[in-house]
Amino acid sequence: MLTIKFSMMPVSNNNYQDCTTIIYQLDEVKKTFRQYRKQNIQSTEKDDFLPELLRIEKNNGYNTYSGFNNFLRLRDASNWSVCTKLGLKPTGISNYYSTDIFVENKKKLCIVCYLKDNQSVELNVFPEFYPCEKSELTEKVKELAQSSP
């Protein structure tokens, strides 16, 4: 099994060492989604904000989202159809995507390493990333994704 870890480096004079890394293992595969389960069920308070299950879904085009080939769906309700759905934006680096998640009404950057042929997905959440100038956002996200070994 391949597990990719981020080694945090200063990015544009900011230090994002307060990153939470959560690894999910492949649980179920269907035609339109791949479902993952949190690797370590004994979550700490630091990573307890993400649910036990998540899905990476293909964008079938029957929605108002544009520019996203895949979605990250968080199991935060009893029915998958009403669970939180987030578009995965390509970072410019193969298999790395970014999205914003909201925890206690605070926006946090989430970089997702998703290898379709792998058995796991890794989420790296940066709680102190925002505020970030919109003009610098793409470059900073790319730098964070490239900082992995």
N, C-alpha and C positions, 0 to 999 in steps of 0.2 A: 504494500500500500504506500502510495506517495503522499506525504504530508508536507505542505509548503508553509514555511514560517516566515514572517516578516521580520527583518532586522531593521529597526527604526533608525533613521538618520535624520539629521536636521533638514527640513524642507523649507526653502525660502525664509531662512532665519527663524523658523518656528520649530519647536521640538514636539513631536507627537508621540512621545513614549507612553502616554497613558492610553494605550490601545488595548482593547479587549479582543482576544481571538477565540472564536468558538468554532469547533469542528463538528460537522454533521456527517453521519455515515448513511450510505444508500440503504433505503428501507424497501422501496417498491418502485417498479418501473411500469408505466403504461404508455400508450401511444402519444398522448399529449403532455405528459409530465413525468418528472422523476421526483420521488418523495424521499426525504432525508430525516433521520432521527438524530437528536443531539447525542454526541459520542459519550459524554460523561453526564449521566443523569443527575449526579450530585453536584448541582450547580451552586456557585458561590453567589453572593449578593451582587458581585460585579457583573456577572453574565446572566443573571436571572431575568433580565428584561426581554429576552428572546424566548419564544415557545419551544417545546420539545420537538415539534414537527414543523417542517417547512417543505415547500415544493418549488422546483424550477419548472415553469410551464412555458410551452411554446405560445407565441402570440398568433392566434388564429385569424386576426384581423377584424373580428366581429366586436369591436369595442372602439372607444374614443381615444385610445392611446396610439401615438404615432412615433416611429423611430425606434421602437423596441422590438427585438426579435424574441426576447424571453422576459418572463416576469418572475419575481420572487414573491411567493405567497406565504405569509406567516399564519400558522394555525392559532389564531387568537379568538375564534368563535367556534360554535359547535358544528357549523356547516361550512365546508370549504368555499362555497360560492359567495359567502359574505365576509370571508376572512380578508385581512389587509393584503392588497396587491400592489406591488411596487415594480416599476419598470427598471430593467437592468441596462444601464448605459455602457457601451464599450469604452474602455479607457485608452484604447490605442495599442494595448499590449494583449497578445493572444491569451484567451481564457480568463482575463481579469475584467470585471464589470464594477460599476459604482452605482449607488443609489443612496437616497437619504431616508433615514428612519427617524421616527419621532418617539422619544422616550420621555414621559412626564412633560409633554408639550415642548420639548427641546429638540431641535433638529441636530442629528448626528450623521456624519459621513460613514457609510458602510462600503467597504471594498470586498467584493466576492470573487474568490478564486474558484472557478467552476470548470472542471475538466470532464467533458461528457463521457469519456471512456474510463474515468476513474470511479472509485467507490466512495468518494467523499467530496464535500464542498466545505470551504473555509470562509468564514465571515470575520472580517477585521473591522471593528467599530472604533471610530475616532471621535470621542465626545467633545474634544476641544478644538475641532477643525474650523467651525464657524464662529464668528463671521469671517468670511473670505470674500475678497473682491471677485465679482463675477468674471472679470477679464482674466484673472489668475487661476480660476477654479480648475479648468481643464488641465493646465500644466501642473498644478500641485497634485491633482489626483494621479496623473501619469507618473510623477516623481515617486509618490507613495507606492504605486504598484511596481515600479522598477526597483525599489529598494529591497525587494526580496532576493535572497541568494540564488 
